[in-house]
Amino acid sequence: MVGPERPQIVLFGSSIVQLSFSNDGWGATLADIYARKADIVLRGYYGWNSRRAIKVLDQVFPKDSCNQPSLVIVYFGGNDSMGPHSSGLGPHVPLPEYVENMRKIATHLQGLSDTTRIIFLSCPPVDEVRLRENTSSIFSELVRTNELCRIYSEACIELCNEMGVKVIDLWTAFQKRDDWMTACFTDGVHLSGEGSKIVVEEILKVLKDAEWKPSLHWKSMPTEFSEDSPYDLVYTDGKTTLNPSDWTFHREIQWD
């Protein structure tokens, strides 16, 4: 354990989570935004579905831990929504089971502590044409369509509304861009830097609007070791120093 202890924001999900520190990913961007405010903890598992996720809940999020996360951002559904394979193998999870698995995840996380907050991400759309072009011949019978993503996205949103869990409708958010198919993916399904920007924007909107106490929006959180120091850079008057603790000018995007 490294001190001082900071709030933890855990990203839990499949490849869109595991790869969120690649290609200007949304996880890396959140880590920059929350520098000296909270630790971004990555628990992403390439290829996983909700069926596998519920089997490791007690290991990833033990209820007897003395330090519980302040926020958990959850994404499962893209692999669940793939069409079933004729062999019975593969990541497909029938829609009713997917909904119940996501309910189990939400219920487990709600039981961690009174101050653990949750945001679910629904399935984003996919670029079916690019998926077909980029799919390796080593895979058998891959069925991934935008319509299936929509169905699982809507089911996730409906469940979250029922349970009072914050949810981000990525299926709709991505398609607000006219060029979403060419701009938002590296391969038709995994996110490019532009796709990740949308995820970050939507997460920050939820955090800014949420009436959580304490607030988990980055501008409302204290900055670690932010006191003035005589060791900071000296101002032009030659007598005072400039405190750089909250400088953000290095960012190409000035996030709200």
Disulfide bonds with the S-S distance in Angstrom:
none
